[in-house]
Amino acid sequence: MIATATKDRLIKLQPLIALFVMCLAISILSDKFLTVNNGWNILRQISVNICISVGMTLVILTRGIDLSVGSILAFAGAVGAGLLKFGIDVPSENVNIGFTLLGAIIAAIVVGGALGWFNGFAITRFKAPAFVVTLAMLTMARGFTMLYTEGFPINGLGDHFGFIGTGWFLGVPFPVWITAVVVLLAVFLTNKTPLGRYIYAIGGNENAALLSGINTKRVKMIVYTLSGITAAIGGLMVTSRLDSAQPNAGLSYELDAIAAVVIGGTSLSGGKGSIWGTVLGAVIIGVLNNGLVLLNVSPFWQQVVKGAVILLAVIMDKTNKE
């Protein structure tokens, strides 16, 4: 019993141990790592991935997957930027409907939520595999982004919008505050609400959850909608930080999100994991990226290393179950 308890404790501490060892190794190899500026830089960089990963965690907890978050991020960011700068033209009435900063932000979040809702609707209504549905949305949302922007970036969005991604509040980067709110809301949802219990129940055994009276279809639609919303929030932060809505924004972001979720201990089989674990996983990914850059590792090798880390996390997840 004692050995089993110790083993379980070590399994839970694996991500934290990995982060400690990584930080120790990078700090020895680079004197620029353990600096205040670099610490804020890491937190600012991982804010977007944490937001996306929070939504991805909810999806994976229900035994699903969402490959479309990177494309939804790009489209929502482009819509927010486009509405803020150009508004909506109504040629028949010779009218232009302008948008305030708040209006553009809300519109972008609504767009992200709508695309996420469509993912959930297609998955539950037609019983289509989540992998296929979200892969299709990945392509569709990217196409929508290209159509909306006509393949060109939308620049010059103003200082007020730029504050979202580059501003500071009470000595902390504003994106970190946004991410903290998203994380705390997600923690409350998963730990303190019936919806959170339903999410874990569906991931643990969907048939049993259905027989116990849980509306599994509605829960899944909510989860995918939330994933779209968190992707849209990430899109606003990326667009604000660059002061530009790039048509190719968010490429491969879904891979970093999945990596953060898996490294953080959430099981790809569903029903097991936590938001805090995902945050830790995102920090590990961020520290790894930052360390590889500081050590002047080739970008090509960086991809190899990140892929190896993801593979190792999946292998450890499977091994721990046996």
RAFEN-V548583 format. One record per backbone hydrogen bond with DSSP energy under -0.5 kcal/mol. NH is the residue of the N-H (numbers start at 1). CO is the residue of the C=O. Records with the same first field share a line. If there is no record, write none. Layout:
NH->CO ; CO
This chain:
5->1
6->2
7->3
8->4
9->5
10->6
11->7
12->8
13->9
14->10 ; 11
17->13
18->14
19->15
20->16
21->17
22->18
23->19
24->20
25->21
26->22
27->23
28->24
29->25
30->26
33->30
35->33
39->35
40->36
41->37
42->38
43->39
44->40
45->41
46->42
47->43
48->44
49->45
50->46
51->47
52->48
53->49
54->50
55->51
56->52
57->53
58->54
59->55
60->56
61->57
62->58 ; 59
63->60
64->59
72->68
73->69
74->70
75->71
76->72
77->73
78->74
79->75
80->76
81->77
82->78
83->79
84->80
85->81
86->82
87->82 ; 83
88->97
90->95
91->89
93->90
94->90 ; 91
95->90
97->88
98->96
99->83
104->100
105->101
106->102
107->103
108->104
109->105
110->106
111->107
112->108
113->109
114->110
115->111
116->112
117->113
118->114
119->115
120->116
121->117
122->118
123->119
124->120
125->121
126->122
128->122
133->129
134->130
135->131
136->132
137->133
138->134
139->135
140->136
141->137
142->138
143->139
144->140
145->141
146->142
147->143
148->144
149->145
150->146
151->146
152->149
154->245
155->153
156->243
162->158
163->159
164->161
165->161 ; 162
166->162
167->163
169->172
172->169
174->167
176->173
177->173
178->174
179->175
180->176
181->177
182->178
183->179
184->180
185->181
186->182
187->183
188->184
189->185
190->186
191->187
192->188
193->189
196->189
197->193
198->194
199->195
200->196
201->197
202->198
203->199
204->200
205->201
209->205
210->206
211->207
212->208
213->210
214->209
216->214
219->215
220->216
221->217
222->218
223->219
224->220
225->221
226->222
227->223
228->224
229->225
230->226
231->227
232->228
233->229
234->230
235->231
236->232
237->233
238->234
239->235
240->236
241->237
242->238
243->239
244->239
245->154
246->244
249->246
251->248
253->250
255->252
256->252
257->253
258->254
259->255
260->256
261->257
262->258
263->259
264->260
265->262
266->261
267->272
270->267
271->61
278->274
279->275
280->276
281->277
282->278
283->279
284->280
285->281
286->282
287->283
288->284
289->285
290->286
291->287
292->288
293->289
294->290
295->291
296->293
297->292
302->298
303->299
304->300
305->301
306->302
307->303
308->304
309->305
310->306
311->307
312->308
313->309
314->310
315->311
316->312
317->313
318->314
319->315
320->316
321->317 ; 318
322->318 ; 319
